[in-house]
Amino acid sequence: MKINKAEIAFIEAFERLKAGRSLICSIGTPVSQASVAREAGVTPSALRKSRFPQVVAMIQQWIDAHELPDRPTTGSRILQRQKARSLRQRIDDLTQQRDEMARLLVAADAQIVQLTLECGRLRALAPENNVTFFPQKKPTAKEG
């Protein structure tokens, strides 16, 4: 059977992931079809069972033989979803707070502009100061 370049790239990526010497994915990335495709430098949808049945079978056999006990269970998936939901709720709350602060800032800026104009108007209405300051008398030697 003839092996094409794509299959060779997938097999080499698979071997690198198994050995923990990946070039593209981060070190320690678990072996999966998607991670093998990413390590080969293509999108995960490129490694299809219909196009590369032997490579996919080889990956699946390895995954089944080396199944990690800490794979997410249904309970942990529910916890992850709840955590993600609570994080989304927190993002929504923070977005509302940000919007409220922006509204208050705009209102404060408008008040500052209004008060600045009022201050200028009142200064223009104020009478001119006609008080003259006399120079102070310098102390003489006899006084000091």
OpenMM code with the backbone's topology and positions (N, CA, C; nanometers):
from openmm import Vec3, app, unit

residues = "MET LYS ILE ASN LYS ALA GLU ILE ALA PHE ILE GLU ALA PHE GLU ARG LEU LYS ALA GLY ARG SER LEU ILE CYS SER ILE GLY THR PRO VAL SER GLN ALA SER VAL ALA ARG GLU ALA GLY VAL THR PRO SER ALA LEU ARG LYS SER ARG PHE PRO GLN VAL VAL ALA MET ILE GLN GLN TRP ILE ASP ALA HIS GLU LEU PRO ASP ARG PRO THR THR GLY SER ARG ILE LEU GLN ARG GLN LYS ALA ARG SER LEU ARG GLN ARG ILE ASP ASP LEU THR GLN GLN ARG ASP GLU MET ALA ARG LEU LEU VAL ALA ALA ASP ALA GLN ILE VAL GLN LEU THR LEU GLU CYS GLY ARG LEU ARG ALA LEU ALA PRO GLU ASN ASN VAL THR PHE PHE PRO GLN LYS LYS PRO THR ALA LYS GLU GLY".split()
positions = [
    Vec3(0.0846, -0.1185, 0.0000),
    Vec3(0.0000, 0.0000, 0.0000),
    Vec3(0.0879, 0.1230, 0.0000),
    Vec3(0.0496, 0.2198, -0.0809),
    Vec3(0.1263, 0.3433, -0.0942),
    Vec3(0.0841, 0.4445, 0.0130),
    Vec3(0.1829, 0.5038, 0.0790),
    Vec3(0.1567, 0.6039, 0.1817),
    Vec3(0.1889, 0.7407, 0.1229),
    Vec3(0.0940, 0.8327, 0.1316),
    Vec3(0.1181, 0.9659, 0.0758),
    Vec3(0.1819, 1.0580, 0.1799),
    Vec3(0.2170, 1.1782, 0.1359),
    Vec3(0.2872, 1.2730, 0.2236),
    Vec3(0.2039, 1.3133, 0.3447),
    Vec3(0.0747, 1.3267, 0.3256),
    Vec3(-0.0124, 1.3667, 0.4354),
    Vec3(-0.0130, 1.2599, 0.5441),
    Vec3(-0.0210, 1.1337, 0.5039),
    Vec3(-0.0193, 1.0253, 0.6022),
    Vec3(0.1123, 1.0238, 0.6786),
    Vec3(0.2215, 1.0458, 0.6067),
    Vec3(0.3527, 1.0508, 0.6725),
    Vec3(0.3566, 1.1643, 0.7741),
    Vec3(0.3035, 1.2799, 0.7365),
    Vec3(0.3019, 1.3947, 0.8272),
    Vec3(0.2181, 1.3633, 0.9510),
    Vec3(0.1035, 1.2979, 0.9323),
    Vec3(0.0188, 1.2624, 1.0462),
    Vec3(0.0880, 1.1603, 1.1378),
    Vec3(0.1524, 1.0619, 1.0780),
    Vec3(0.2203, 0.9589, 1.1579),
    Vec3(0.3368, 1.0204, 1.2361),
    Vec3(0.4140, 1.1086, 1.1705),
    Vec3(0.5252, 1.1749, 1.2400),
    Vec3(0.4730, 1.2621, 1.3546),
    Vec3(0.3637, 1.3328, 1.3306),
    Vec3(0.3041, 1.4159, 1.4360),
    Vec3(0.2549, 1.3281, 1.5502),
    Vec3(0.1948, 1.2148, 1.5168),
    Vec3(0.1466, 1.1201, 1.6175),
    Vec3(0.2615, 1.0696, 1.7040),
    Vec3(0.3717, 1.0341, 1.6402),
    Vec3(0.4888, 0.9855, 1.7138),
    Vec3(0.5469, 1.0946, 1.8041),
    Vec3(0.5512, 1.2171, 1.7555),
    Vec3(0.6021, 1.3272, 1.8384),
    Vec3(0.5135, 1.3490, 1.9612),
    Vec3(0.3821, 1.3435, 1.9404),
    Vec3(0.2902, 1.3616, 2.0539),
    Vec3(0.3036, 1.2480, 2.1551),
    Vec3(0.3168, 1.1260, 2.1065),
    Vec3(0.3323, 1.0122, 2.1971),
    Vec3(0.4598, 1.0266, 2.2798),
    Vec3(0.5663, 1.0769, 2.2154),
    Vec3(0.6954, 1.0888, 2.2835),
    Vec3(0.7045, 1.2165, 2.3677),
    Vec3(0.6053, 1.3056, 2.3553),
    Vec3(0.6084, 1.4304, 2.4311),
    Vec3(0.7056, 1.5319, 2.3737),
    Vec3(0.7352, 1.5215, 2.2440),
    Vec3(0.8289, 1.6140, 2.1800),
    Vec3(0.7578, 1.6914, 2.0686),
    Vec3(0.6412, 1.7430, 2.0974),
    Vec3(0.5642, 1.8120, 1.9940),
    Vec3(0.6327, 1.9427, 1.9537),
    Vec3(0.6145, 1.9793, 1.8285),
    Vec3(0.6747, 2.1018, 1.7746),
    Vec3(0.5743, 2.2156, 1.7681),
    Vec3(0.4496, 2.1840, 1.7413),
    Vec3(0.3472, 2.2874, 1.7248),
    Vec3(0.2589, 2.2965, 1.8493),
    Vec3(0.2075, 2.1834, 1.8936),
    Vec3(0.1227, 2.1812, 2.0133),
    Vec3(0.2098, 2.2002, 2.1368),
    Vec3(0.1487, 2.2426, 2.2446),
    Vec3(0.2249, 2.2587, 2.3684),
    Vec3(0.2638, 2.1218, 2.4227),
    Vec3(0.3765, 2.1193, 2.4926),
    Vec3(0.4257, 1.9940, 2.5497),
    Vec3(0.3217, 1.9416, 2.6485),
    Vec3(0.2945, 1.8117, 2.6407),
    Vec3(0.1975, 1.7514, 2.7307),
    Vec3(0.0567, 1.7482, 2.6748),
    Vec3(0.0400, 1.7926, 2.5507),
    Vec3(-0.0919, 1.7880, 2.4891),
    Vec3(-0.1354, 1.6424, 2.4766),
    Vec3(-0.2538, 1.6055, 2.5231),
    Vec3(-0.2983, 1.4662, 2.5120),
    Vec3(-0.3170, 1.4263, 2.3659),
    Vec3(-0.2897, 1.3006, 2.3396),
    Vec3(-0.3019, 1.2495, 2.2030),
    Vec3(-0.4485, 1.2331, 2.1686),
    Vec3(-0.4883, 1.2928, 2.0569),
    Vec3(-0.6229, 1.2772, 2.0023),
    Vec3(-0.6123, 1.3015, 1.8528),
    Vec3(-0.7177, 1.2699, 1.7811),
    Vec3(-0.7150, 1.2960, 1.6371),
    Vec3(-0.6919, 1.4438, 1.6102),
    Vec3(-0.7600, 1.5284, 1.6844),
    Vec3(-0.7488, 1.6726, 1.6634),
    Vec3(-0.6079, 1.7210, 1.6941),
    Vec3(-0.5477, 1.6737, 1.8042),
    Vec3(-0.4134, 1.7203, 1.8388),
    Vec3(-0.3103, 1.6686, 1.7387),
    Vec3(-0.3291, 1.5471, 1.6855),
    Vec3(-0.2376, 1.4954, 1.5830),
    Vec3(-0.2458, 1.5826, 1.4576),
    Vec3(-0.3678, 1.6189, 1.4188),
    Vec3(-0.3839, 1.7047, 1.3007),
    Vec3(-0.3199, 1.8408, 1.3242),
    Vec3(-0.3424, 1.8996, 1.4424),
    Vec3(-0.2801, 2.0300, 1.4722),
    Vec3(-0.1291, 2.0193, 1.4721),
    Vec3(-0.0762, 1.9105, 1.5284),
    Vec3(0.0694, 1.8911, 1.5328),
    Vec3(0.1246, 1.8725, 1.3912),
    Vec3(0.0428, 1.8176, 1.3014),
    Vec3(0.0852, 1.8015, 1.1619),
    Vec3(0.0739, 1.9329, 1.0847),
    Vec3(0.0147, 2.0344, 1.1472),
    Vec3(0.0068, 2.1654, 1.0845),
    Vec3(-0.1170, 2.1875, 0.9996),
    Vec3(-0.2192, 2.1073, 1.0227),
    Vec3(-0.3443, 2.1233, 0.9471),
    Vec3(-0.4603, 2.1362, 1.0451),
    Vec3(-0.5760, 2.1687, 0.9926),
    Vec3(-0.6936, 2.1796, 1.0779),
    Vec3(-0.7379, 2.0400, 1.1217),
    Vec3(-0.8017, 2.0298, 1.2371),
    Vec3(-0.8444, 1.8982, 1.2851),
    Vec3(-0.9390, 1.8252, 1.1892),
    Vec3(-1.0139, 1.8999, 1.1112),
    Vec3(-1.1068, 1.8340, 1.0185),
    Vec3(-1.0348, 1.7669, 0.9013),
    Vec3(-0.9053, 1.7925, 0.8837),
    Vec3(-0.8307, 1.7320, 0.7728),
    Vec3(-0.8029, 1.5841, 0.7978),
    Vec3(-0.7955, 1.5438, 0.9233),
    Vec3(-0.7674, 1.4038, 0.9560),
    Vec3(-0.8990, 1.3294, 0.9715),
    Vec3(-0.9533, 1.2874, 0.8581),
    Vec3(-1.0824, 1.2181, 0.8568),
    Vec3(-1.0623, 1.0683, 0.8434),
    Vec3(-1.1530, 0.9965, 0.9048),
    Vec3(-1.1473, 0.8503, 0.8968),
    Vec3(-1.1691, 0.8029, 0.7532),
    Vec3(-1.2491, 0.8758, 0.6778),
    Vec3(-1.2767, 0.8354, 0.5395),
    Vec3(-1.1549, 0.8523, 0.4491),
    Vec3(-1.0672, 0.9469, 0.4810),
    Vec3(-0.9479, 0.9706, 0.3976),
    Vec3(-0.8250, 0.8961, 0.4482),
    Vec3(-0.8135, 0.8841, 0.5805),
    Vec3(-0.6955, 0.8219, 0.6407),
    Vec3(-0.7379, 0.7177, 0.7438),
    Vec3(-0.8036, 0.6094, 0.6997),
    Vec3(-0.8585, 0.5135, 0.7956),
    Vec3(-0.7513, 0.4442, 0.8802),
    Vec3(-0.6355, 0.4158, 0.8208),
    Vec3(-0.5311, 0.3451, 0.8956),
    Vec3(-0.4687, 0.4348, 1.0030),
    Vec3(-0.4477, 0.5597, 0.9695),
    Vec3(-0.3890, 0.6526, 1.0662),
    Vec3(-0.4869, 0.6750, 1.1817),
    Vec3(-0.6135, 0.6947, 1.1497),
    Vec3(-0.7143, 0.7165, 1.2531),
    Vec3(-0.7275, 0.5923, 1.3412),
    Vec3(-0.7253, 0.4742, 1.2806),
    Vec3(-0.7344, 0.3499, 1.3579),
    Vec3(-0.6137, 0.3358, 1.4507),
    Vec3(-0.4949, 0.3707, 1.4002),
    Vec3(-0.3738, 0.3623, 1.4813),
    Vec3(-0.3837, 0.4574, 1.6019),
    Vec3(-0.4328, 0.5789, 1.5784),
    Vec3(-0.4481, 0.6771, 1.6863),
    Vec3(-0.5496, 0.6269, 1.7883),
    Vec3(-0.6633, 0.5766, 1.7413),
    Vec3(-0.7683, 0.5297, 1.8317),
    Vec3(-0.7208, 0.4097, 1.9147),
    Vec3(-0.6467, 0.3197, 1.8525),
    Vec3(-0.5937, 0.2046, 1.9271),
    Vec3(-0.4999, 0.2521, 2.0379),
    Vec3(-0.4149, 0.3468, 2.0071),
    Vec3(-0.3213, 0.3977, 2.1084),
    Vec3(-0.3974, 0.4666, 2.2213),
    Vec3(-0.4979, 0.5462, 2.1846),
    Vec3(-0.5770, 0.6157, 2.2868),
    Vec3(-0.6472, 0.5143, 2.3766),
    Vec3(-0.7063, 0.4106, 2.3176),
    Vec3(-0.7754, 0.3082, 2.3963),
    Vec3(-0.6780, 0.2341, 2.4873),
    Vec3(-0.5561, 0.2076, 2.4398),
    Vec3(-0.4575, 0.1347, 2.5200),
    Vec3(-0.3993, 0.2221, 2.6299),
    Vec3(-0.3958, 0.3527, 2.6071),
    Vec3(-0.3346, 0.4443, 2.7036),
    Vec3(-0.4370, 0.5406, 2.7625),
    Vec3(-0.5585, 0.4936, 2.7769),
    Vec3(-0.6639, 0.5798, 2.8286),
    Vec3(-0.6281, 0.6266, 2.9689),
    Vec3(-0.6323, 0.7565, 2.9866),
    Vec3(-0.5956, 0.8150, 3.1146),
    Vec3(-0.7138, 0.8092, 3.2103),
    Vec3(-0.6883, 0.7796, 3.3364),
    Vec3(-0.7993, 0.7715, 3.4326),
    Vec3(-0.8600, 0.9078, 3.4640),
    Vec3(-0.7882, 1.0150, 3.4351),
    Vec3(-0.8405, 1.1471, 3.4699),
    Vec3(-0.9150, 1.2139, 3.3545),
    Vec3(-0.9624, 1.1334, 3.2611),
    Vec3(-1.0462, 1.1903, 3.1563),
    Vec3(-1.1734, 1.2449, 3.2194),
    Vec3(-1.2264, 1.3531, 3.1637),
    Vec3(-1.3453, 1.4128, 3.2247),
    Vec3(-1.4632, 1.3163, 3.2272),
    Vec3(-1.5257, 1.3069, 3.3403),
    Vec3(-1.6447, 1.2242, 3.3534),
    Vec3(-1.7665, 1.3137, 3.3345),
    Vec3(-1.8805, 1.2533, 3.3323),
    Vec3(-2.0027, 1.3314, 3.3146),
    Vec3(-2.0199, 1.4313, 3.4274),
    Vec3(-1.9881, 1.3896, 3.5499),
    Vec3(-2.0003, 1.4793, 3.6647),
    Vec3(-1.9065, 1.5979, 3.6542),
    Vec3(-1.7821, 1.5717, 3.6109),
    Vec3(-1.6875, 1.6828, 3.6001),
    Vec3(-1.7250, 1.7744, 3.4835),
    Vec3(-1.7840, 1.7173, 3.3794),
    Vec3(-1.8300, 1.8014, 3.2676),
    Vec3(-1.9405, 1.8953, 3.3143),
    Vec3(-2.0289, 1.8434, 3.3992),
    Vec3(-2.1365, 1.9274, 3.4531),
    Vec3(-2.0766, 2.0388, 3.5374),
    Vec3(-1.9769, 2.0045, 3.6197),
    Vec3(-1.9105, 2.1068, 3.7008),
    Vec3(-1.8416, 2.2110, 3.6126),
    Vec3(-1.7791, 2.1648, 3.5042),
    Vec3(-1.7141, 2.2576, 3.4121),
    Vec3(-1.8168, 2.3505, 3.3485),
    Vec3(-1.9313, 2.2956, 3.3090),
    Vec3(-2.0362, 2.3788, 3.2501),
    Vec3(-2.0886, 2.4802, 3.3504),
    Vec3(-2.1075, 2.4365, 3.4771),
    Vec3(-2.1543, 2.5281, 3.5800),
    Vec3(-2.0520, 2.6384, 3.6047),
    Vec3(-1.9247, 2.6015, 3.6056),
    Vec3(-1.8193, 2.7013, 3.6245),
    Vec3(-1.8187, 2.7992, 3.5081),
    Vec3(-1.8315, 2.7465, 3.3867),
    Vec3(-1.8350, 2.8341, 3.2698),
    Vec3(-1.9575, 2.9245, 3.2745),
    Vec3(-2.0705, 2.8698, 3.3194),
    Vec3(-2.1924, 2.9488, 3.3300),
    Vec3(-2.1742, 3.0587, 3.4344),
    Vec3(-2.1126, 3.0247, 3.5487),
    Vec3(-2.0917, 3.1267, 3.6512),
    Vec3(-1.9928, 3.2315, 3.6022),
    Vec3(-1.8942, 3.1902, 3.5231),
    Vec3(-1.8008, 3.2877, 3.4660),
    Vec3(-1.8715, 3.3789, 3.3658),
    Vec3(-1.9622, 3.3207, 3.2863),
    Vec3(-2.0395, 3.4036, 3.1923),
    Vec3(-2.1265, 3.5027, 3.2686),
    Vec3(-2.1861, 3.4564, 3.3788),
    Vec3(-2.2691, 3.5457, 3.4601),
    Vec3(-2.1834, 3.6581, 3.5175),
    Vec3(-2.0640, 3.6249, 3.5620),
    Vec3(-1.9741, 3.7274, 3.6163),
    Vec3(-1.9350, 3.8277, 3.5077),
    Vec3(-1.9101, 3.7775, 3.3884),
    Vec3(-1.8781, 3.8672, 3.2762),
    Vec3(-1.9951, 3.9603, 3.2492),
    Vec3(-2.1171, 3.9049, 3.2505),
    Vec3(-2.2364, 3.9877, 3.2289),
    Vec3(-2.2492, 4.0946, 3.3379),
    Vec3(-2.2255, 4.0546, 3.4641),
    Vec3(-2.2334, 4.1506, 3.5748),
    Vec3(-2.1284, 4.2609, 3.5595),
    Vec3(-2.0066, 4.2207, 3.5249),
    Vec3(-1.9006, 4.3204, 3.5075),
    Vec3(-1.9292, 4.4125, 3.3887),
    Vec3(-1.9895, 4.3583, 3.2845),
    Vec3(-2.0266, 4.4408, 3.1698),
    Vec3(-2.1313, 4.5437, 3.2099),
    Vec3(-2.2293, 4.5016, 3.2901),
    Vec3(-2.3305, 4.5961, 3.3372),
    Vec3(-2.2686, 4.7032, 3.4260),
    Vec3(-2.1764, 4.6638, 3.5125),
    Vec3(-2.1087, 4.7622, 3.5981),
    Vec3(-2.0290, 4.8613, 3.5140),
    Vec3(-1.9584, 4.8096, 3.4129),
    Vec3(-1.8808, 4.8974, 3.3249),
    Vec3(-1.9713, 4.9968, 3.2544),
    Vec3(-2.0834, 4.9497, 3.2040),
    Vec3(-2.1766, 5.0379, 3.1349),
    Vec3(-2.2327, 5.1449, 3.2283),
    Vec3(-2.2634, 5.1062, 3.3528),
    Vec3(-2.3147, 5.2019, 3.4511),
    Vec3(-2.2086, 5.3070, 3.4836),
    Vec3(-2.0837, 5.2645, 3.5008),
    Vec3(-1.9756, 5.3595, 3.5297),
    Vec3(-1.9524, 5.4534, 3.4118),
    Vec3(-1.9632, 5.4022, 3.2905),
    Vec3(-1.9477, 5.4869, 3.1723),
    Vec3(-2.0600, 5.5906, 3.1668),
    Vec3(-2.1833, 5.5479, 3.2017),
    Vec3(-2.2954, 5.6411, 3.2048),
    Vec3(-2.2714, 5.7511, 3.3074),
    Vec3(-2.2240, 5.7139, 3.4262),
    Vec3(-2.1966, 5.8126, 3.5301),
    Vec3(-2.0831, 5.9071, 3.4893),
    Vec3(-1.9831, 5.8544, 3.4207),
    Vec3(-1.8721, 5.9377, 3.3753),
    Vec3(-1.9180, 6.0401, 3.2729),
    Vec3(-2.0034, 5.9993, 3.1817),
    Vec3(-2.0566, 6.0923, 3.0820),
    Vec3(-2.1391, 6.2007, 3.1494),
    Vec3(-2.2198, 6.1622, 3.2482),
    Vec3(-2.3002, 6.2605, 3.3211),
    Vec3(-2.2103, 6.3581, 3.3970),
    Vec3(-2.1035, 6.3074, 3.4591),
    Vec3(-2.0111, 6.3950, 3.5316),
    Vec3(-1.9405, 6.4903, 3.4365),
    Vec3(-1.9005, 6.4408, 3.3195),
    Vec3(-1.8373, 6.5281, 3.2201),
    Vec3(-1.9326, 6.6382, 3.1758),
    Vec3(-2.0582, 6.6056, 3.1561),
    Vec3(-2.1566, 6.7061, 3.1154),
    Vec3(-2.1736, 6.8106, 3.2249),
    Vec3(-2.1754, 6.7669, 3.3512),
    Vec3(-2.1884, 6.8604, 3.4639),
    Vec3(-2.0661, 6.9517, 3.4712),
    Vec3(-1.9467, 6.8977, 3.4478),
    Vec3(-1.8248, 6.9788, 3.4503),
    Vec3(-1.8302, 7.0861, 3.3429),
    Vec3(-1.8731, 7.0493, 3.2228),
    Vec3(-1.8845, 7.1468, 3.1137),
    Vec3(-1.9858, 7.2550, 3.1515),
    Vec3(-2.0999, 7.2146, 3.2062),
    Vec3(-2.2037, 7.3104, 3.2449),
    Vec3(-2.1518, 7.4060, 3.3529),
    Vec3(-2.0840, 7.3545, 3.4525),
    Vec3(-2.0321, 7.4396, 3.5602),
    Vec3(-1.9200, 7.5301, 3.5120),
    Vec3(-1.8394, 7.4836, 3.4190),
    Vec3(-1.7332, 7.5676, 3.3622),
    Vec3(-1.7934, 7.6853, 3.2869),
    Vec3(-1.8971, 7.6599, 3.2094),
    Vec3(-1.9644, 7.7680, 3.1371),
    Vec3(-2.0281, 7.8670, 3.2353),
    Vec3(-2.0904, 7.8147, 3.3402),
    Vec3(-2.1522, 7.9013, 3.4412),
    Vec3(-2.0469, 7.9866, 3.5114),
    Vec3(-1.9336, 7.9296, 3.5417),
    Vec3(-1.8249, 8.0028, 3.6069),
    Vec3(-1.7758, 8.1156, 3.5163),
    Vec3(-1.7591, 8.0871, 3.3894),
    Vec3(-1.7171, 8.1907, 3.2945),
    Vec3(-1.8199, 8.3017, 3.2830),
    Vec3(-1.9480, 8.2666, 3.2825),
    Vec3(-2.0535, 8.3665, 3.2743),
    Vec3(-2.0533, 8.4560, 3.3978),
    Vec3(-2.0383, 8.3958, 3.5157),
    Vec3(-2.0373, 8.4744, 3.6390),
    Vec3(-1.9137, 8.5642, 3.6479),
    Vec3(-1.8013, 8.5185, 3.6011),
    Vec3(-1.6815, 8.6023, 3.6003),
    Vec3(-1.7001, 8.7229, 3.5091),
    Vec3(-1.7699, 8.7005, 3.3986),
    Vec3(-1.7937, 8.8115, 3.3060),
    Vec3(-1.8882, 8.9146, 3.3678),
    Vec3(-1.9797, 8.8711, 3.4532),
    Vec3(-2.0746, 8.9622, 3.5175),
    Vec3(-2.0151, 9.0349, 3.6388),
    Vec3(-1.9102, 8.9831, 3.6952),
    Vec3(-1.8526, 9.0416, 3.8163),
    Vec3(-1.7952, 9.1803, 3.7846),
    Vec3(-1.8145, 9.2751, 3.8778),
    Vec3(-1.7606, 9.4097, 3.8539),
    Vec3(-1.6082, 9.4071, 3.8578),
    Vec3(-1.5529, 9.5033, 3.7841),
    Vec3(-1.4079, 9.5122, 3.7805),
    Vec3(-1.3578, 9.5585, 3.9170),
    Vec3(-1.2502, 9.5079, 3.9609),
    Vec3(-1.1946, 9.5430, 4.0895),
    Vec3(-1.1237, 9.6780, 4.0762),
    Vec3(-1.1695, 9.7804, 4.1468),
    Vec3(-1.1096, 9.9129, 4.1354),
    Vec3(-1.0310, 9.9507, 4.2607),
    Vec3(-0.9899, 9.8520, 4.3353),
    Vec3(-0.9095, 9.8768, 4.4539),
    Vec3(-0.7644, 9.8920, 4.4101),
    Vec3(-0.7004, 9.9970, 4.4598),
    Vec3(-0.5612, 10.0192, 4.4276),
    Vec3(-0.4780, 9.9854, 4.5494),
    Vec3(-0.3748, 9.9118, 4.5265),
    Vec3(-0.2846, 9.8769, 4.6353),
    Vec3(-0.1722, 9.9784, 4.6395),
    Vec3(-0.1494, 10.0337, 4.7570),
    Vec3(-0.0420, 10.1301, 4.7742),
    Vec3(0.0852, 10.0562, 4.8122),
    Vec3(0.1947, 10.1061, 4.7614),
    Vec3(0.3196, 10.0398, 4.7995),
    Vec3(0.3447, 10.0589, 4.9489),
    Vec3(0.3984, 9.9588, 5.0087),
    Vec3(0.4235, 9.9691, 5.1519),
    Vec3(0.5481, 10.0539, 5.1768),
    Vec3(0.5428, 10.1217, 5.2841),
    Vec3(0.6510, 10.2118, 5.3218),
    Vec3(0.7695, 10.1274, 5.3706),
    Vec3(0.8865, 10.1584, 5.3205),
    Vec3(1.0049, 10.0853, 5.3611),
    Vec3(1.0463, 10.1353, 5.4997),
    Vec3(1.0791, 10.0453, 5.5865),
    Vec3(1.1208, 10.0892, 5.7215),
    Vec3(1.2537, 10.1648, 5.7154),
    Vec3(1.2618, 10.2672, 5.7921),
    Vec3(1.3865, 10.3454, 5.7976),
    Vec3(1.4730, 10.2890, 5.9089),
    Vec3(1.5939, 10.3378, 5.9155),
    Vec3(1.6895, 10.2888, 6.0138),
    Vec3(1.6441, 10.3224, 6.1555),
    Vec3(1.5782, 10.4334, 6.1710),
    Vec3(1.5333, 10.4742, 6.3038),
    Vec3(1.4212, 10.3848, 6.3532),
    Vec3(1.3319, 10.3394, 6.2604),
    Vec3(1.2158, 10.2593, 6.2991),
    Vec3(1.2562, 10.1146, 6.3294),
    Vec3(1.3529, 10.0613, 6.2579),
    Vec3(1.3860, 9.9234, 6.2668),
    Vec3(1.4783, 9.8872, 6.3721),
] * unit.nanometer
topology = app.Topology()
chain = topology.addChain("A")
for resn in residues:
    res = topology.addResidue(resn, chain)
    for name in ("N", "CA", "C"):
        topology.addAtom(name, app.Element.getBySymbol(name[0]), res)
